[in-house]
Amino acid sequence: MTHAPEVPTFAYDDAEGDFGGVSANPPQSAMSLENSTGASRDTAGAPYAAALAVHAARDSTAFLVPGHGADATGLGLGQAEYFGERVLELDVTPLLDGIDLGDGSPREQAERLAADAWGASRTWFLTGGSSMGNRMAALAARGLGEGVLMQRSAHSSFVDGIILGGSSPSFVLPEVDLEHGIAHGVTPAAVADALAERRASGGGDVAAVYIVSPSYFGAVADVAGIAEVVHEAGAALIVDAAWGAHFGFLPELPDSPVRLGADLVVTSTHKLTSSLSQSALVHLGHGPIARALEPHVERAHRMTASTSESSLLLASLDLDRRDLVERRDLLEASYDAVLAARDMFRADGRFPVVSDAFDAYPSTVAIDPFRIPVDIRATGLDGHTVRLRLAREFGVMVEMATVSCIVAVIGIGKTPDARVLLDALAEITADVAAASPATEVRGDSAVVIPPMPGPGEMRIRPRAAYLADAETVPWADAIGRISADSLAAYPPGIPNVLPGEEITVEVVEFLRASAAAGSHVRGAVDSAVSAFRVVVEEQG
């Protein structure tokens, strides 16, 4: 009977803040953190990734899931031909000794290192993106109480969590750039006023306050100031920092929200840093409120996490954290490149950098330079049309568009040539001018999207509306009815109507115009938003 080689374990050294050597001897083909041959260079300093690589290097026979068996035979051949056999070898089932099973496992060690890197007391690895993290946050907040004050420009996934938990929400409205249709952040004063208004209206106190910072366009809120207001009210501060995973890793950038007093922070490392799509983190802050929140976060994680988490995503989170900490040279080079790109657009003058004017809004205390929102009205086209033409005609992909601007995102550590984008915009502008020199063109569809509307009245709680009997009616008949769904034009995924809210004519016009301009409306009955699902109301 042959025995598989012993799997090494890695010991975390609290005093040194790093990992020691390997406590068992792997086979010659496997890797340790200390050797310098083979693939070990890829995993040094990343305990989960290193342990996963050791497992992949073992000469073992798999009689367990996943079904591809970690080799390129049978149906695994097609997977290996497409992705490469290495991906199959690293795609393993959860709960393996020496990887993620037991106290002090490499998985646990990797999460502790991530907590240290972002300044948290504890960190959870997520394989369901920040959408999973937002649902976790809403469910955890419900453990502290039913009242939640949320920034209206919240991502729809937090609304999903509100529905699941049966919370009682109220809202604080963000500042809005009406010219560009951009929602920014909220101020400490606005949060204080919203808390007071809820109490005065009989809604009672809230257990948690949820804000977004940075915004989709890079506006950064006064997290420290808001934390002070929230904590004075005895509530937990939850920050959706999906777009701020890189904060705190360069002195020129805003600090990590968890270091600024947030009790729970949700962040998508795949957005601006290097982990694979759908990977994310949830960070727990410090202090008594965060400690009270922790068991509820743990339970929410168990409820929302897959029992078959992707080892590939988990390893990418470990490697991402390591590189953010260790590769300051790449981060600095990328920061310089981003500043140069912004300067290039300013010097050209035709396509203003929209975030240059964000300091006019009290809710914005800083900007994230790695998002470059560009005003494209000089092209004579709307932003949605420009985004499509950039992709189809020039192979230039941008993150999102509004009627008046597009948003270019540069991942930290990357140094793309932004001249390609500027030149493409200039060529589109010249083409439009040549085709219609005397006429302003608004795009192929000639659709003008109205400003983002305010919410309708919350007539029943979101959970009650979501679970109620519902019927589908034409859009014109939906006006004045109670929505059974959460609807959000995407991007940026901000809920325009929630379950339980009255559907207003402004909401209908905005969603239908957004759909006609090419936006996806999450939760809609159909792509044109020709109908709405509404609560069946009892006849009096």
Secondary structure as GFF3:
##gff-version 3
##sequence-region A 1 540
A	DSSP	beta_strand	10	13	.	.	.	ID=ss1
A	DSSP	beta_strand	18	22	.	.	.	ID=ss2
A	DSSP	alpha_helix	40	43	.	.	.	ID=ss3
A	DSSP	alpha_helix	47	57	.	.	.	ID=ss4
A	DSSP	alpha_helix	76	83	.	.	.	ID=ss5
A	DSSP	alpha_helix	85	90	.	.	.	ID=ss6
A	DSSP	alpha_helix	106	118	.	.	.	ID=ss7
A	DSSP	beta_strand	122	126	.	.	.	ID=ss8
A	DSSP	alpha_helix	129	144	.	.	.	ID=ss9
A	DSSP	beta_strand	147	151	.	.	.	ID=ss10
A	DSSP	alpha_helix	156	165	.	.	.	ID=ss11
A	DSSP	beta_strand	168	172	.	.	.	ID=ss12
A	DSSP	beta_strand	176	177	.	.	.	ID=ss13
A	DSSP	beta_strand	182	183	.	.	.	ID=ss14
A	DSSP	alpha_helix	188	200	.	.	.	ID=ss15
A	DSSP	beta_strand	208	212	.	.	.	ID=ss16
A	DSSP	beta_strand	219	220	.	.	.	ID=ss17
A	DSSP	alpha_helix	223	232	.	.	.	ID=ss18
A	DSSP	beta_strand	236	240	.	.	.	ID=ss19
A	DSSP	three_ten_helix	257	260	.	.	.	ID=ss20
A	DSSP	beta_strand	264	267	.	.	.	ID=ss21
A	DSSP	alpha_helix	269	272	.	.	.	ID=ss22
A	DSSP	beta_strand	280	284	.	.	.	ID=ss23
A	DSSP	alpha_helix	288	304	.	.	.	ID=ss24
A	DSSP	alpha_helix	311	326	.	.	.	ID=ss25
A	DSSP	alpha_helix	328	348	.	.	.	ID=ss26
A	DSSP	three_ten_helix	354	360	.	.	.	ID=ss27
A	DSSP	beta_strand	366	367	.	.	.	ID=ss28
A	DSSP	beta_strand	371	375	.	.	.	ID=ss29
A	DSSP	three_ten_helix	377	379	.	.	.	ID=ss30
A	DSSP	alpha_helix	383	394	.	.	.	ID=ss31
A	DSSP	beta_strand	400	401	.	.	.	ID=ss32
A	DSSP	beta_strand	405	409	.	.	.	ID=ss33
A	DSSP	alpha_helix	419	435	.	.	.	ID=ss34
A	DSSP	alpha_helix	462	467	.	.	.	ID=ss35
A	DSSP	beta_strand	470	474	.	.	.	ID=ss36
A	DSSP	alpha_helix	475	478	.	.	.	ID=ss37
A	DSSP	beta_strand	487	490	.	.	.	ID=ss38
A	DSSP	beta_strand	494	497	.	.	.	ID=ss39
A	DSSP	alpha_helix	505	516	.	.	.	ID=ss40
A	DSSP	beta_strand	520	522	.	.	.	ID=ss41
A	DSSP	beta_strand	531	535	.	.	.	ID=ss42
###
